[in-house]
Amino acid sequence: VGGFMTHCGWNSTVEAVSAGVPMITWPVHGEQFYNEKLITEVRRIGVEVGATEWCLTSYEEREQLVTRDGIEKALRRLMDGGDEAKKIRRRAHEFGEKARGAVQEDGPSHKNLLALIDDLKRLRDRKPFE
């Protein structure tokens, strides 16, 4: 998969990161614009199409959608094989490896899940106050 065009919902973002796939971001509403900044500016594992108008719901009319030029530019930036695309792909791959490692046995997510289960068992087995 060369890339994933996403609305930047959290589940889609986590799935792309876990797969090590770079993203083309097209946020629509809610926290999606913040997720876009995380993807494109903080982690630098994607490129944006240029969505600028936030809406309360995805069904509202918009003054301006992204342009075909914005979509073409994003596709070229990610797919042209240039230095920027190679860096984005490398970082996306590295984040994918980290994400997969986190859920392996003895990975940090696995350890934290086991710790949560242990805490819940302790709470379950604790005698109520009298």
N, C-alpha and C positions, 0 to 999 in steps of 0.2 A: 504494500500500500504506500503510495507516494505521499499522501497527506490526507487529512480529514477536515472537511469544512464543518465547523461547529457553531452553534448558537451560544456557546460558552456556558451552558448549564453545567452544574457541578458534576453530575454523573457522567456526562459526555467527556468532560475534561479529565476526570479520573480514568475513564476507559482509555482515552487516547494516550495519556501519560503512561499507564500500565502497559500498553502495547508498544510504547516507544515510537509512536507515530507523531510527526509534526502536524501542527494545526493551522488552518486558515480560519480566522475568527470573524464572526458576524453576530455580535450580541444584539438582543432585541429589547429586553426589559429586565427589571429586577437587578439582582446582583451580577448579571452577566457582564456588564461593563467592567466591574471590578475584577472578575475572573479573566477577562480579556487582558487587562493590564498585567496580571500575574503571568499569563501565558506569553505575552509579547514583549513586555518590558522588564519584568523581574527575572523570569526563568529563561526567556528568549528561546522558546521552543515553538514559536509560531509567528505568523504575520497577519496583519489586520486588513480587512477590505475597506475600512473607512466609515463604518457606521458611527453616526454622531448623535442621532436623535433617540433619546430614552423615552419609552412609553410605559404607562402603568400596566397595561396588558398587551399581549402579542396581537390582539385583535383590533387595536385602535388604528385609525387612519394616521398616516405619517405625512409630514410635509415633504420629506426627502428620504428616499431609500438609497441604498448604496448604488453607485454607478457601475455600468458595465466596465468602464475603464478601471475602477477600483478593484473589481473582481479579477480582471485580466492582470493588473499589476501584481496583485497578491499571488495569483497562480504562477506568474513568471518568476517572482522573487523566490518562491518555494521550489519550483520545479526546473529552473533553468540550469542547475548544476554548478552555478557560480559559487564563489567563496561564502557569501551569506547563506545560501541554501545548504552548503556542506556543513557549516557551523551549526545551523539550526537542527539539521538531521543528526549530527553527532551528539548535541546536547539532548535531543529528544530520546535518542537511543540510550544514552547514559541514565537519564531519568527513568526510562523503562526498566533498565537493569536494577536500579535502586528500588523501584517499586516492587518488582518481582522478588528481590532479595528480602524485602521487608516482611513479606507474608510467608516466607519459607520457615520451616521449623528452625528455631533459634534466631529468627529475624526479629527486629524490634516490634513490628505490629503483632506478630505471633506471640511474643513474650508479653506484650501489654494485654492482649486478649486473654491469655492464661491468667494473668494477674487479676483482671476484672472478674473472671470466673471464680477464682479463689476468694476474692473479696465478697462476692455475692453468696458463696457457700458459707462463709463465716457469718455473714448477716443472717442468713437463713437459719443457721444452727444456734445462733445466740438466743439465750433465754430472755423473755421480755422482762422489763423492770417490774418489780412488785411494789 
